[in-house]
Amino acid sequence: MLPLKVVQVLECGGPGGTGNQVAAVCNGLDSQHFKVVLIYAVRPGVDAEGYRAKACGAKTAHYVPEMVREISPLQDMRALIKLCAILRREAPDVVHTHSSKAGVLARLAAWLCGVPKIYYSPHGYGFLQEDRSAASRALYKLVEWSVSWIGEIIAVSPGEADLARG
């Protein structure tokens, strides 16, 4: 049996939190059963190649700097187009997205490209960020809701699972 090709997609690769968790997934999946591909972006000031080295279990990696943290229609469209091109070329069996931005863009790209299994681990929803205005949080919630029908959610805590259920 051929290994399953699993694409991990992350917007906030770098030190700490979600970046460490995704690197651990890339490095921990058994290469006899899974071929891991990483699609990632990093925040300003974080070394993209350094993050790539941290997730060395991914045999292939694609850096997508257009996948920025903030909502940016032009950058988001560029990132979506790039994600679709990568997914068509990689033809994965599974796409697993992490964090809000990658969760929205990569789930949509995976659906557009006909990926059979799509998963999303929010690692904390963007609409919960209290340092943002109520209008900004409402926009983040609307964007999350707009793609909530794509794939399945893998919550990292019971509280996150409750939020996913609505």
C-alpha positions in Angstrom: 0.0 0.0 0.0 1.3 3.4 -0.9 1.8 6.0 1.8 -1.0 8.6 2.1 0.1 12.1 1.0 -0.8 14.5 3.8 -0.4 18.2 3.4 -0.1 20.3 6.5 -0.9 24.0 6.1 0.2 26.6 8.6 0.1 30.4 8.5 2.1 31.2 11.7 5.2 29.0 11.6 7.7 30.2 14.0 8.7 29.9 17.7 6.1 28.6 20.1 2.5 27.3 20.0 1.0 26.2 16.7 4.3 26.3 14.8 5.8 23.8 17.3 2.7 21.6 17.1 2.7 21.4 13.3 6.4 20.8 13.2 5.9 17.9 15.7 3.1 16.5 13.4 5.4 16.7 10.4 8.2 15.1 12.2 6.1 12.5 14.0 4.1 10.9 11.2 5.5 7.5 10.2 7.1 7.9 6.8 6.2 4.3 5.9 2.5 5.3 6.0 2.5 9.0 5.3 4.3 11.3 2.8 4.2 14.7 4.5 4.1 18.0 2.6 4.3 21.3 4.4 2.8 24.6 3.1 3.6 27.4 5.4 4.0 31.1 6.0 5.8 32.8 8.9 5.2 36.1 10.7 7.5 39.1 10.0 10.8 38.7 11.7 10.7 34.9 11.7 13.2 33.0 9.6 11.2 31.0 7.0 14.1 28.6 6.4 14.6 28.1 10.1 11.0 27.0 10.4 11.3 24.7 7.5 14.3 23.1 9.2 12.3 22.6 12.4 9.6 20.7 10.4 12.2 18.5 8.6 9.9 15.5 8.6 8.0 17.1 5.7 9.8 15.7 2.7 8.5 18.6 0.6 7.8 22.2 1.7 6.2 25.2 0.0 6.7 28.7 1.4 3.7 31.0 0.7 4.5 34.5 2.0 1.2 35.8 0.6 -0.6 33.9 3.4 -0.4 36.9 5.9 -2.0 36.9 9.3 -4.3 39.9 8.8 -7.3 39.9 6.5 -6.0 41.4 3.3 -8.2 40.7 0.2 -5.5 41.1 -2.4 -2.9 39.0 -0.5 -5.6 36.5 0.5 -6.6 36.0 -3.2 -2.9 35.6 -4.2 -2.4 33.1 -1.4 -5.6 31.2 -2.5 -4.4 31.0 -6.1 -0.9 29.8 -5.0 -2.5 27.2 -2.6 -4.7 25.9 -5.4 -1.7 25.5 -7.7 0.4 23.7 -5.1 -2.5 21.4 -4.2 -3.2 20.5 -7.8 0.5 19.7 -8.3 0.8 17.7 -5.0 -2.5 15.9 -5.4 -2.8 15.0 -1.7 -5.1 12.4 -0.1 -5.5 14.7 3.0 -5.1 18.4 3.8 -4.8 19.3 7.4 -5.0 23.1 8.1 -3.9 24.9 11.2 -4.7 28.4 12.5 -7.4 30.8 11.3 -5.9 32.2 8.0 -4.6 28.8 6.8 -7.8 27.2 8.0 -9.9 29.4 5.8 -7.7 29.7 2.7 -6.4 26.1 2.6 -9.8 24.5 3.3 -11.3 26.5 0.4 -8.4 25.6 -1.9 -8.5 21.9 -0.9 -12.3 21.9 -1.6 -11.8 23.7 -5.0 -9.1 21.1 -5.9 -11.2 18.1 -4.9 -9.0 16.9 -2.0 -10.9 13.9 -0.6 -10.2 14.5 3.1 -9.9 18.0 4.7 -9.3 18.7 8.4 -9.0 21.9 10.3 -7.3 22.5 13.8 -8.1 26.1 14.8 -5.5 26.2 17.7 -7.6 29.1 19.0 -10.1 31.0 16.8 -9.1 34.4 15.5 -12.5 35.9 16.5 -11.6 35.3 20.2 -8.7 37.8 20.1 -9.6 40.4 22.7 -7.0 42.9 21.4 -9.2 43.4 18.3 -12.3 45.6 18.0 -15.8 44.1 18.1 -16.2 44.8 14.4 -12.9 43.0 13.6 -13.9 40.0 15.8 -17.3 39.8 14.0 -15.5 39.8 10.6 -13.2 37.0 11.7 -16.3 35.0 12.9 -18.1 35.6 9.6 -15.1 34.4 7.6 -14.7 31.3 9.8 -18.4 30.6 9.5 -18.3 31.0 5.7 -16.1 27.9 5.3 -17.3 25.9 8.3 -19.0 23.5 6.0 -15.7 22.4 4.4 -14.0 19.4 6.1 -13.9 18.3 9.7 -12.7 20.2 12.7 -10.1 18.7 15.0 -10.3 20.7 18.2 -7.3 21.0 20.5 -9.5 21.4 23.7 -13.0 20.8 24.9 -13.7 24.6 24.8 -12.6 24.8 21.2 -14.8 21.9 20.4 -17.8 23.7 22.0 -17.0 26.8 19.9 -16.8 24.7 16.7 -20.3 23.3 17.4 -21.6 26.8 17.4 
